[in-house]
Amino acid sequence: MSKILSAFSAGILLGLGLCISAMTNPQKVLSFLDITGSWDPSLALVLISAVMIAFIGYQLTRLMKKPVFETKFQFPHRSDIDLHLIGGATLFGIGWGLVGLCPGPGLLLIFTSPASALWFVPALLLGLWIGRPMHRKARARAARRAAVNLI
């Protein structure tokens, strides 16, 4: 129950942060991305704040033996850059640049702008469904690599 409450609280905090910072407003995001036109640099503060908070969080993990609600920390094991990473980042960037939304703020549209959510949420779910086989293959490859590294 503690893990569920912790995850729920983190989700609420993220949602509030996205709303307060206007990351749920596609026009605000598109203005930030339009560096040659009417550029709005205010979201740079949001990005800088997010990096600083993540940095502090990672530093705190060095001081803790284990997380509060888990038995151990789970960090990424891979550090290589492959075509799947580049392709995924490219698709994410293109989608974000076209509509000014990424999945978190896009899901908040259900509550803040239901009419906009009618097109975004199904498109997001379709993209997740299409990418699922590639995700399964990538996880299987990562498991094989981890098994080889253990030997």
N, C-alpha and C positions, 0 to 999 in steps of 0.2 A: 504494500500500500504506500510506503514511503517513496518508492521509486516512481510510482504513478503520480503522486502528489508533486514530487520534485519536477518531473517532466511537464506536468500541467502548468506548474508555476513558471517554469522557464519559458514555455510557450506563450503564456499570458504576457510575461515581461517582454518577450520578443515582439509580440503583436502590438503592445503599447508603444514600444520603441519605434517600430515601423510607422505607426500612425502619427506619433508626435514629430518624427523627423520628416514626415511627408513622403516617405518611400512608397506609400500606397497610392500616391498621386502620379499616374503615368506622365502627365505633362511636366511635372517638377523633375522627374527623372530624365525625360527626353531633353529638357532644357539644360540639365547638367551635362548630358552627353554631347550637346551641340556646341562644341568648342569654337566653331567658326561663325556662329550666329549669335543668338541672344543667350550666351552662356550664363548659367546660374551656378556659381561655385559653392553654394551653401551645403550641398550634399557631400562635399569633400570633407567637411567637419564630421559628418556621420561616418564616413569610411575611415578617417583617421582615428576616431573614437573607438570604432570596432577593432581596429588593429591593435590599439593600445590595450584594450580590455582583454583581447585574446592573448597578447603577449604576457600580461600580468597573470592570467589564468594558467598559462603554460609554466611560468616561473613558479607558481604556487604548487604545481604538481611535483616539483623537485623537493619541496619541503614536506610533502605528505607521503605516508607509506602506502595508502590506498584511498580511493574515493570514499565519500561518505556512504553512498548507497550501493556500492559495488565491491567486489573482492579484489579487483586490480584495475589499473588504468589500461585503456586500449588505445594505443597510438598506431598510426599508419606504419607499415613495415617497408613499403616501397618508396623509393625516392627517384626512380627513373621517370623519364618523360617519353611516352610512347604515342602512337597515332590515336589511340582511343582517348587519351587525355587531351591531346590537341584538338581532336574532332569534337569532343564533348564541350570543351571550353569555347570553341568557335561557334558551335550551335547555340550555346547558352548566350554568348555575346550578341550574336545576330538577333536572337529572339528578344533579348533585353533591349537592344537598340531599336528594333522595329516597333515594339509596343510599350516599352518603358516599364515592364513588369518582369519580375522573376517569381518563382513559385510561392515563396512566403507571402509577399504582398498580394500576389494574384489570388491566393486562397482567402485572404482577408476581404477581397471584393464581395464574397458571399454575404458578408455582413454590412459592408460600407456602400457597395454599389451593385446590388443583385443583377441589374440589367447587364452590366459589363461582365459579370461572372458567367453569364449564360454562354458566352463564346470562349472566354479564357479557360475556365476550369475543364470543360470537355476537351479542349485542345491540349491542355497539360496532361490530362489522363491518357489521351491517345498517344502522346509522345512517350509517356512512361511505359505504356503497353508495347509500343513498337520497339523501344530500347531494351525491354526486359530480356530477350534472348542474348543480346550482346553483354548485358550485365552478368547473366549466369555464366557465360563463357569466361568472362574476365575473372569472376570469383573462382571458377574451377582452376584457371591458370595460376592465380595467386596461391591457391591451396597447394597445387603441385610444387610451385616454387618454394613455399614454406616447408613442405615435406622434404624436398631436396636439401634445403639449408640445414635441416635438423640432422641429416645423416652425416 
